[in-house]
Amino acid sequence: QIQASVRPDLRILVMSATLDTGSLAAYLAPCETLVSRGRTHPVRIEYQARPVNFEQEPVWEAAARECERVAAATPGDLLVFMPGAYEISRTLQALEGARGLRGCVALPLHGELSPEAQDRAVARQAARKIIVATNVAETSLTIDGVTAVVDSGLARIARFDPQRWSSALPRRARTSGRGGRAALRRESACASGPSASTPSGRRRNCRRCAGWTSPRWCSPSRPRASTTS
């Protein structure tokens, strides 16, 4: 709207490794699409034989158990995805009590940490390292030395309700290309997921801008049916 009205000279550049290029290009048309392809190594994806019931076994205990199995079968560092800082804290406690992971150093990685603590998580360590992170490690950075990923399949993703003009941060099921984080540097990478049937959460971040009374949505949300009791 700004480009079409007051700033026809405005240039918009959208960059991402995970966007749906086709729908975005149609939304921003006329526009050009540039693709830069990097190099990745083959990834072996493994799923749990049966879905994990997080009501009976907390996600941090399931992750610690899976870390023991994966650590015994692969070399290198491990990257564990958790939905939030609380789950990361509990996962670190569970990893400390795992007999098969003695000698490993477990480190958190999320946005609430100090820059020093975040640097410590991505830096090289003398011991084998297990990084427990939110989805900040999904696309925002590359951690050298990671050869295996243990994915809880969960993420807290900001959701915008266009009917209420408000945002929420619920915990959602999410499966994605997280396993590819183990394939950026080495071959024979391994990724472990919760279940092949875990539903995928879609990411949508929106913000109301001054003067936008009726924005044009790239992926419009369907109105929710209200119920009363």
Order of alpha helices (4+ residues) and beta strands (2+ residues): alpha-alpha-beta-alpha-beta-alpha-beta-alpha-beta-alpha-beta-beta-beta-beta-beta-beta
